[in-house]
Structure formats: structure tokens, C-alpha cells
């Protein structure tokens, strides 16, 4: 058995290794990365919904413009 003084050698031979804190830190890093990925996906979904909303309003206004133009044409033909 080796008797190494406290001041020399690897600190891992003498200091206790706290597995719980390392696991918590790793879990927090994984959680942070998953959260960033979720935010990225949600941003993409929100952008898609905004584009869809613009298309829907364009369709609504296009339909309304068509009916108003048809109505104006019928009135002018009288």
C-alpha cells in the first residue's frame, strides 16, 4: 500500500466524488438543450402560423373584393 502525502498525487485519490451534483449538472444541461430545441421548434411553428394567417386574410379580402366588384358591375349595368 502506498502512503502518499496529502499534498502530492491526484486530488481524485483523496477527495470524495460527488456523483449527485454531477448528475444534476448533466441533467440541467440536457434540460437546457431540450428547452432551446423546443423554443426553436415553437418559433418555426409560430412563423408558419403567421404565414398561414396572412394567406387566409388575403383569401378573405380577395373574395370580398370579388363580390364587391361583381356588385358594382351589376349596379353599373342597370
Buried (B, 14 or more C-beta within 10 A) or exposed (E): EEEEEEEEEEEEEEEEEEEEEEEEEEEEEEEEEEEEEEEEEEEEEEEEEEEEEEEEEEEEEEEEEEEEEEEEEEEEEE
